[in-house]
Amino acid sequence: MSKNFRIALAGLGTVGGGVLHVLARNRELIEARAGCAIEVVAVSARDRAKAEALPLGNAEWVEGTASLATRADVDCVVELIGGAEGVAHELARTALQQGKHLVTANKALIARHGKALAEQAVDHRAQLAFEAAVAGGIPVLHALRTGLAGNDMLRVAGILNGTCNYILTAMQKEGREFDDVLAEAQAKGYAEADPSFDIDGIDAAHKLAILAALAYGMSPQMDTVHVEGIRHITQSDIRYACELGYRIRLLGIATQHKDGIAQRVVPCLVPADSPLGLTEGVFNAVQIEGDAVGRVLLQGRGAGAGPTASSVISDIIAIARGERWPAFTVANAALQQRAILPMNAHHCCFYLRLTVADEPGVLADVTRIFADEAISVRSIIQHTHDASTPAQVVVVTHETHEAAMQRALAKLDGLTRITQKPMMLRMETV
Ligand SMILES: NC(=O)c1ccc[n+]([C@@H]2O[C@H](COP(=O)([O-])OP(=O)(O)OC[C@H]3O[C@@H](n4cnc5c(N)ncnc54)[C@H](OP(=O)(O)O)[C@@H]3O)[C@@H](O)[C@H]2O)c1
């Protein structure tokens, strides 16, 4: 075997601990695949006491995490701390400037600073690798970069946040409201104490920006992703979606059009029997559509110690073997400035749930507004209800421009006989 591949590991939490356990468990086969011994020479985190239960081997505990990047005895820094700024960013930048390879699971860091880090990597002949940053254990970046590299990517669409998918699935299966399921997910450790990154769609947007960058040869453009979360989804919407033959999923979608790229993270209705409709609980799934291959589905665990470690270690093995690749699929100099289409340019079928006063003529008001905006209605659901529940009307439209729908929504919101803000969800063909 050739000389050892020497690693410094920063962050010993869920993922860092997982990496140490999998490296210890599968050492022999990992080293056979890497073609050399993988040696963890140094580790660092905030609290040394937490590290004591981990299989640290001969790794040295280091107090100042940032100093890992400047050690002479390290070939590769593995950053598993998190956050777009602060220690993680400092460590990543310094490691690359020192010519050390960088492996990270940090989507926020790559979505924000990916292009600058990729440039530093090239300048200092180091590899930047971040397979674990998108969809945890699913090797989706590898698939885009290698197995599907011959395709013009028409669309990438995925369930990219396991916490949201867990909540939406539990709401559907158990008939419970959002707040109730979220509280339970927090108690079980599936959702953070501050869940906003997950449930407001930010985490999925980081991942989508990275996916779109690889699919379309551009640097990640987080600020141009249209983002909506799932806080406003109610049990009524889940039930109406089921009645229509759909499921509600938070999807990250990037599509290529003649005049640019559309990127959005939105809760939407997908057919119940579609691969994404059938993806339940904490699972992630990414559907890639290439002009030559058609649709390819990758599904698996998008988070957790083992799945995320699986992706981190695949990057370590590839670099230890001597593989090198452009971080965003094309050389940095070839990364293009693609036009990003505004959300108003989108068109799809829409689901609208209207809470209405129980009076004659309400439906006539609604259909007049639709007619004025040239929105054609595909179906309407209105159930009988008792005095304790408000009257609800659900409208499904034919394909309509987002701009027309937004104008119609503003007019509907102004009707006195519509008693709550209308609920609008997009319907996706996946
Ligand atoms: N968890 C997952 O399933 C998953 C999946 C995909 C990607 N990721 C990404 O992987 C990264 C790590 O996530 P995680 O879930 O493993 O997080 P975690 O369990 O919270 O662990 C974070 C680790 O970083 C250390 N740390 C935090 N701030 C630090 C600082 N200022 N200086 C030094 N060390 C510091 C913590 O030390 P102490 O514990 O001592 O405070 C801990 O060891 C994040 O970028 C995350 O987005 C996670």
Ligand as a Chemical Component Dictionary entry (heavy atoms), coordinates in Angstrom:
data_LIG
# 
_chem_comp.id                   LIG 
_chem_comp.type                 NON-POLYMER 
_chem_comp.pdbx_formal_charge   0 
_chem_comp.three_letter_code    LIG 
# 
loop_
_chem_comp_atom.comp_id 
_chem_comp_atom.atom_id 
_chem_comp_atom.alt_atom_id 
_chem_comp_atom.type_symbol 
_chem_comp_atom.charge 
_chem_comp_atom.model_Cartn_x 
_chem_comp_atom.model_Cartn_y 
_chem_comp_atom.model_Cartn_z 
_chem_comp_atom.pdbx_ordinal 
LIG N1  N1  N 0  -27.068 15.372 11.022 1  
LIG C1  C1  C 0  -27.296 14.977 9.788  2  
LIG O1  O1  O 0  -28.014 14.002 9.570  3  
LIG C2  C2  C 0  -26.671 15.701 8.632  4  
LIG C3  C3  C 0  -26.969 15.277 7.327  5  
LIG C4  C4  C 0  -26.340 15.917 6.244  6  
LIG C5  C5  C 0  -25.489 16.974 6.484  7  
LIG N2  N2  N 1  -25.243 17.374 7.776  8  
LIG C6  C6  C 0  -24.313 18.482 7.981  9  
LIG O2  O2  O 0  -23.198 18.000 8.701  10 
LIG C7  C7  C 0  -22.689 19.037 9.526  11 
LIG C8  C8  C 0  -22.640 18.547 10.977 12 
LIG O3  O3  O 0  -23.947 18.215 11.401 13 
LIG P1  P1  P 0  -24.224 17.369 12.727 14 
LIG O4  O4  O 0  -25.649 16.961 12.648 15 
LIG O5  O5  O -1 -23.189 16.337 12.917 16 
LIG O6  O6  O 0  -24.091 18.508 13.827 17 
LIG P2  P2  P 0  -23.916 18.320 15.405 18 
LIG O7  O7  O 0  -24.374 16.974 15.831 19 
LIG O8  O8  O 0  -24.515 19.518 16.019 20 
LIG O9  O9  O 0  -22.344 18.366 15.591 21 
LIG C9  C9  C 0  -21.592 19.530 15.369 22 
LIG C10 C10 C 0  -20.187 19.332 15.884 23 
LIG O10 O10 O 0  -19.456 20.537 15.629 24 
LIG C11 C11 C 0  -18.900 20.995 16.856 25 
LIG N3  N3  N 0  -18.877 22.443 16.873 26 
LIG C12 C12 C 0  -19.917 23.294 16.830 27 
LIG N4  N4  N 0  -19.481 24.566 16.884 28 
LIG C13 C13 C 0  -18.152 24.505 16.971 29 
LIG C14 C14 C 0  -17.144 25.484 17.072 30 
LIG N5  N5  N 0  -17.446 26.769 17.085 31 
LIG N6  N6  N 0  -15.861 25.065 17.152 32 
LIG C15 C15 C 0  -15.558 23.748 17.135 33 
LIG N7  N7  N 0  -16.477 22.781 17.034 34 
LIG C16 C16 C 0  -17.759 23.156 16.961 35 
LIG C17 C17 C 0  -19.794 20.450 17.950 36 
LIG O11 O11 O 0  -19.047 20.398 19.124 37 
LIG P3  P3  P 0  -19.729 20.169 20.571 38 
LIG O12 O12 O 0  -20.667 19.027 20.442 39 
LIG O13 O13 O 0  -18.564 19.869 21.410 40 
LIG O14 O14 O 0  -20.419 21.452 20.889 41 
LIG C18 C18 C 0  -20.110 19.059 17.384 42 
LIG O15 O15 O 0  -19.062 18.168 17.659 43 
LIG C19 C19 C 0  -23.587 20.250 9.286  44 
LIG O16 O16 O 0  -23.035 21.046 8.277  45 
LIG C20 C20 C 0  -24.870 19.614 8.785  46 
LIG O17 O17 O 0  -25.623 20.500 7.967  47 
LIG C21 C21 C 0  -25.824 16.784 8.839  48 
# 
loop_
_chem_comp_bond.comp_id 
_chem_comp_bond.atom_id_1 
_chem_comp_bond.atom_id_2 
_chem_comp_bond.value_order 
_chem_comp_bond.pdbx_ordinal 
LIG N1  C1  SING 1  
LIG C1  O1  DOUB 2  
LIG C1  C2  SING 3  
LIG C2  C3  SING 4  
LIG C2  C21 DOUB 5  
LIG C3  C4  DOUB 6  
LIG C4  C5  SING 7  
LIG C5  N2  DOUB 8  
LIG N2  C6  SING 9  
LIG N2  C21 SING 10 
LIG C6  O2  SING 11 
LIG C6  C20 SING 12 
LIG O2  C7  SING 13 
LIG C7  C8  SING 14 
LIG C7  C19 SING 15 
LIG C8  O3  SING 16 
LIG O3  P1  SING 17 
LIG P1  O4  DOUB 18 
LIG P1  O5  SING 19 
LIG P1  O6  SING 20 
LIG O6  P2  SING 21 
LIG P2  O7  DOUB 22 
LIG P2  O8  SING 23 
LIG P2  O9  SING 24 
LIG O9  C9  SING 25 
LIG C9  C10 SING 26 
LIG C10 O10 SING 27 
LIG C10 C18 SING 28 
LIG O10 C11 SING 29 
LIG C11 N3  SING 30 
LIG C11 C17 SING 31 
LIG N3  C12 SING 32 
LIG N3  C16 SING 33 
LIG C12 N4  DOUB 34 
LIG N4  C13 SING 35 
LIG C13 C14 SING 36 
LIG C13 C16 DOUB 37 
LIG C14 N5  SING 38 
LIG C14 N6  DOUB 39 
LIG N6  C15 SING 40 
LIG C15 N7  DOUB 41 
LIG N7  C16 SING 42 
LIG C17 O11 SING 43 
LIG C17 C18 SING 44 
LIG O11 P3  SING 45 
LIG P3  O12 DOUB 46 
LIG P3  O13 SING 47 
LIG P3  O14 SING 48 
LIG C18 O15 SING 49 
LIG C19 O16 SING 50 
LIG C19 C20 SING 51 
LIG C20 O17 SING 52 
# 
